[in-house]
Amino acid sequence: MTTPQPLIAGNWKMNGVSASLAEAKAVAAGLGSTSARVALCPSATLIAQMAWALKDTAVAVGGQDCRAEPSGAFTGDVAAEQIKDAGASLVILGHSERRAGHGETDALVASKVLAALRAGLEPIVCVGETLEQRKAGEALAVVTGQVRGSLPAELAGKAYSVAYEPVWAIGTGLTPTTPEIEEVHRAIRATLVEMFGEAGRAMPILYGGSVKPSNAAEILHADEVGGALVGGAALKAEDFLGIIRAV
């Protein structure tokens, strides 16, 4: 089984307007040669503009969430088909900010994964424990439980990735130690193999949570780390490129 191709995905969260596309263009212009796939995931309002701005470049565009249903009376929500139509090829699902702030359960995340597959989008499924859960020694149980509950059987044979983002490390400047990251990533890999057989070794497991140029090399070269889901550092081309070059 070959090593999965690394994926470096930038999550812009609720940041950016049209003028911010200059940073996305700078990422594409400065990318050069890399073994990693690279993606930027802006707010829904920017997906179409970014897809156009990055047309014919090596940088893919993704969404940050989608509704499980393909259409309907769901004011303010966005369907996977609409994200795909706007020019995206990936979508982040189950981010801790969605799980905590919007009450998303594993079952709901799994239904959104099915929606992404239906629309032809590659899902990036996020999992991660809170600080309280880690202190209680529950990190592995929580994370592997989220993997089992959030990844439907229909993912077998499809392109996807899992992103491990310890909730307590997102936007805080705190980062787990390399052994802590490796322990969780190995547990995720074992769970994927348990669920999908040898195919469970074929997709990257990303790390997310205060990834920056200064710590990217150590994180990205840890065992079973197959890329990164980057938050704040993805908003500036120089910082994001620094992380990509650390692959």
ZIQUIZI-V269306 format. One record per residue. N is the residue number from 0. OMEGA is omega in whole degrees, -180 to 180 (* if undefined). Layout:
N,OMEGA ; N,OMEGA
This chain:
0,-179 ; 1,178 ; 2,180 ; 3,176 ; 4,-180 ; 5,176 ; 6,174 ; 7,-177 ; 8,179 ; 9,178 ; 10,-178 ; 11,-178 ; 12,-178 ; 13,179 ; 14,173 ; 15,172 ; 16,-175 ; 17,-178 ; 18,-178 ; 19,180 ; 20,176 ; 21,178 ; 22,178 ; 23,179 ; 24,180 ; 25,175 ; 26,-179 ; 27,-178 ; 28,-176 ; 29,-172 ; 30,-179 ; 31,-179 ; 32,178 ; 33,178 ; 34,-175 ; 35,163 ; 36,-177 ; 37,180 ; 38,172 ; 39,-177 ; 40,-179 ; 41,172 ; 42,-177 ; 43,-178 ; 44,-176 ; 45,-174 ; 46,-176 ; 47,180 ; 48,-179 ; 49,179 ; 50,178 ; 51,-178 ; 52,-177 ; 53,179 ; 54,179 ; 55,172 ; 56,-179 ; 57,-179 ; 58,179 ; 59,-180 ; 60,179 ; 61,173 ; 62,-178 ; 63,-179 ; 64,172 ; 65,174 ; 66,179 ; 67,-179 ; 68,-179 ; 69,180 ; 70,176 ; 71,-177 ; 72,-178 ; 73,-174 ; 74,177 ; 75,180 ; 76,-178 ; 77,-180 ; 78,177 ; 79,180 ; 80,178 ; 81,177 ; 82,177 ; 83,-179 ; 84,-180 ; 85,176 ; 86,180 ; 87,175 ; 88,178 ; 89,174 ; 90,176 ; 91,-180 ; 92,175 ; 93,178 ; 94,-176 ; 95,178 ; 96,173 ; 97,-180 ; 98,-176 ; 99,-174 ; 100,-177 ; 101,176 ; 102,-177 ; 103,178 ; 104,175 ; 105,-178 ; 106,179 ; 107,178 ; 108,179 ; 109,179 ; 110,177 ; 111,175 ; 112,177 ; 113,178 ; 114,179 ; 115,179 ; 116,179 ; 117,-176 ; 118,-179 ; 119,177 ; 120,177 ; 121,-178 ; 122,168 ; 123,-172 ; 124,-175 ; 125,176 ; 126,178 ; 127,-177 ; 128,175 ; 129,179 ; 130,179 ; 131,180 ; 132,178 ; 133,-180 ; 134,180 ; 135,180 ; 136,-174 ; 137,-172 ; 138,-177 ; 139,-180 ; 140,-180 ; 141,-175 ; 142,-180 ; 143,175 ; 144,177 ; 145,178 ; 146,-179 ; 147,-176 ; 148,-173 ; 149,-178 ; 150,-180 ; 151,-179 ; 152,-178 ; 153,177 ; 154,-179 ; 155,179 ; 156,-180 ; 157,176 ; 158,177 ; 159,173 ; 160,173 ; 161,178 ; 162,176 ; 163,179 ; 164,175 ; 165,-173 ; 166,-176 ; 167,-180 ; 168,-175 ; 169,177 ; 170,-177 ; 171,-174 ; 172,178 ; 173,179 ; 174,175 ; 175,174 ; 176,178 ; 177,177 ; 178,178 ; 179,178 ; 180,-178 ; 181,-180 ; 182,-179 ; 183,-179 ; 184,177 ; 185,179 ; 186,177 ; 187,-180 ; 188,179 ; 189,179 ; 190,178 ; 191,178 ; 192,177 ; 193,-177 ; 194,-170 ; 195,-178 ; 196,-178 ; 197,176 ; 198,178 ; 199,176 ; 200,-168 ; 201,-176 ; 202,-178 ; 203,171 ; 204,-176 ; 205,170 ; 206,176 ; 207,180 ; 208,179 ; 209,173 ; 210,-180 ; 211,-177 ; 212,-175 ; 213,-180 ; 214,-173 ; 215,-176 ; 216,-180 ; 217,-179 ; 218,-174 ; 219,179 ; 220,176 ; 221,-178 ; 222,177 ; 223,173 ; 224,-175 ; 225,180 ; 226,-177 ; 227,169 ; 228,-168 ; 229,179 ; 230,-173 ; 231,-178 ; 232,179 ; 233,-178 ; 234,180 ; 235,-176 ; 236,-177 ; 237,-180 ; 238,-178 ; 239,178 ; 240,177 ; 241,178 ; 242,180 ; 243,-179 ; 244,179 ; 245,-178 ; 246,*
